[in-house]
């Protein structure tokens, strides 16, 4: 487009311009209202207002001074001692003082500029993005000169080997990214539970007898020996946490293959939500609903912890349990499926 | 200068302090012992108390729980629930129930302390069940740190990490624990009222329960170190507060910044 055309279409004339094709350039829906008429401020019209504004700015700066002084005072007057409440007082009052100190300066400076500094209005038109013909021609000239001087188009060997070098350069990054963490391997599919591991109380690690679990009880369970682990204790706990409840055996709806997984109405389920892995532990002993506090997924403990509400898509994995010769609850095996939320290869 | 000279042995202060501590400590121990002696345990219930309790039961409870506390379709059997369950339900005002709903509400107590003791005495005769805890069992002088850990593992998922309470399914909720008397907290753990699970003495030992009570007392008496708690209800409340008040303030300042002076 030529300068002339641009000027015309920029002038918001409602007339359509014929561009040769079928396209029709619609006029802007909103017209440029132009500049607002200048309005004189009260502070320019009356000395009284000007003086008031000056006092306001000074007052704001005084607020800042008072705030900073108060922050220094508060630091010494409200020291942090052993009582927890003193931390709150100290940080709150110190922070309040510092806030006032900075806020007063900022607001005061802006108020000063808005009310007392000259309010002459200046407008600048935007210039066109496109350069002039001479500038464009000169740019092309420079690029051509650079090409001929460097021989980029002429020296094929150099050019192609440079392309090769640039293409291969990012390759090592793939290896580095691959090293960001060890592959999970099959750790997502297994937990600490194995045949014969005793069920123990969290956090003490005391093994639980079947007779301890009375009707309506809920136990928060970890595998025995978890506390003695040298490393990876939290990782193991995050996978192996179990909720243990006893129901009236008549209330339990058990499939044939899971009949042997419970002991006298005692059932153990993974505590890790199958949605995004929050600990599901809000057990209602009358309704036997197990609620996840994060997204309200609700599992039915009487019916293999199937999802009865919420975003979780699969039941909580059940830990097959039985008792040993001394009456302690033990695991029959590990979980038969991966615990926790879904992952790609699952 | 004369007055700077030590006129007394430096040991004098130590002796005075030790004597003071022994006196106040001994006095306190004697006073608490006296309180314990005054408050009798429900185990020593008289025959009068039991018959008074039975009368109260027949007049106020039997229509739902059955004439012999055997339970009906409307309410469970009370045989073997023990004194702890009765005291929790009646002393907290939950029982007698006022209306059917997702769960019983705390309301004004309907009986005097003597009447509640009589009901407890009667319930104890119905069968073996957990007893009302003694003063020592619920005294908040355990280990608050240990209690806090146990609370976070066993209670916090429903009652919130500092006992602010929370929602359950279908209109039920775990009540806030602030201001709940220690004996009610103990009895609730022991008996599992309504949808709360039971935490028997094998699960949480009496010492564990005492520590949990100590923790709750500590949380109640110590203000939050992080500033205003906003009812301790968590990120939703905090987010809402930030969106409305903090962002509102920032928007107001921005508008003021861009506005022309009058």
HADDOCK unambig.tbl for C-alpha pairs under 7 A between the chains (distance, minus, plus):
assign (segid A and resid 41 and name CA) (segid B and resid 261 and name CA) 6.62 0.50 0.50
assign (segid A and resid 41 and name CA) (segid B and resid 262 and name CA) 5.38 0.50 0.50
assign (segid A and resid 42 and name CA) (segid B and resid 262 and name CA) 6.16 0.50 0.50
assign (segid A and resid 84 and name CA) (segid B and resid 222 and name CA) 6.58 0.50 0.50
assign (segid A and resid 84 and name CA) (segid B and resid 223 and name CA) 6.85 0.50 0.50
assign (segid A and resid 84 and name CA) (segid B and resid 225 and name CA) 5.40 0.50 0.50
assign (segid A and resid 85 and name CA) (segid B and resid 222 and name CA) 6.37 0.50 0.50
assign (segid A and resid 85 and name CA) (segid B and resid 223 and name CA) 5.16 0.50 0.50
assign (segid A and resid 85 and name CA) (segid B and resid 224 and name CA) 6.43 0.50 0.50
assign (segid A and resid 85 and name CA) (segid B and resid 225 and name CA) 5.50 0.50 0.50
assign (segid A and resid 87 and name CA) (segid B and resid 225 and name CA) 5.59 0.50 0.50
assign (segid A and resid 88 and name CA) (segid B and resid 225 and name CA) 4.75 0.50 0.50
assign (segid A and resid 88 and name CA) (segid B and resid 226 and name CA) 5.78 0.50 0.50
assign (segid A and resid 88 and name CA) (segid B and resid 227 and name CA) 5.19 0.50 0.50
assign (segid A and resid 114 and name CA) (segid B and resid 260 and name CA) 6.95 0.50 0.50
assign (segid A and resid 114 and name CA) (segid B and resid 261 and name CA) 5.64 0.50 0.50
assign (segid A and resid 115 and name CA) (segid B and resid 261 and name CA) 5.89 0.50 0.50
assign (segid A and resid 212 and name CA) (segid B and resid 202 and name CA) 5.57 0.50 0.50
assign (segid A and resid 216 and name CA) (segid B and resid 197 and name CA) 5.39 0.50 0.50
assign (segid A and resid 216 and name CA) (segid B and resid 198 and name CA) 5.45 0.50 0.50
assign (segid A and resid 217 and name CA) (segid B and resid 197 and name CA) 5.25 0.50 0.50
assign (segid A and resid 217 and name CA) (segid B and resid 198 and name CA) 4.40 0.50 0.50
assign (segid A and resid 217 and name CA) (segid B and resid 199 and name CA) 5.87 0.50 0.50
assign (segid A and resid 218 and name CA) (segid B and resid 197 and name CA) 5.93 0.50 0.50
assign (segid A and resid 218 and name CA) (segid B and resid 198 and name CA) 6.70 0.50 0.50
assign (segid A and resid 218 and name CA) (segid B and resid 199 and name CA) 6.98 0.50 0.50
assign (segid A and resid 219 and name CA) (segid B and resid 203 and name CA) 6.79 0.50 0.50
assign (segid A and resid 220 and name CA) (segid B and resid 154 and name CA) 6.83 0.50 0.50
assign (segid A and resid 281 and name CA) (segid B and resid 157 and name CA) 6.33 0.50 0.50
assign (segid A and resid 282 and name CA) (segid B and resid 157 and name CA) 5.99 0.50 0.50
assign (segid A and resid 282 and name CA) (segid B and resid 158 and name CA) 5.72 0.50 0.50
assign (segid A and resid 284 and name CA) (segid B and resid 195 and name CA) 4.63 0.50 0.50
assign (segid A and resid 284 and name CA) (segid B and resid 196 and name CA) 5.98 0.50 0.50
assign (segid A and resid 284 and name CA) (segid B and resid 197 and name CA) 6.60 0.50 0.50
assign (segid A and resid 285 and name CA) (segid B and resid 195 and name CA) 4.85 0.50 0.50
assign (segid A and resid 285 and name CA) (segid B and resid 196 and name CA) 6.06 0.50 0.50
assign (segid A and resid 285 and name CA) (segid B and resid 197 and name CA) 5.23 0.50 0.50
assign (segid A and resid 286 and name CA) (segid B and resid 194 and name CA) 6.89 0.50 0.50
assign (segid A and resid 286 and name CA) (segid B and resid 195 and name CA) 5.22 0.50 0.50
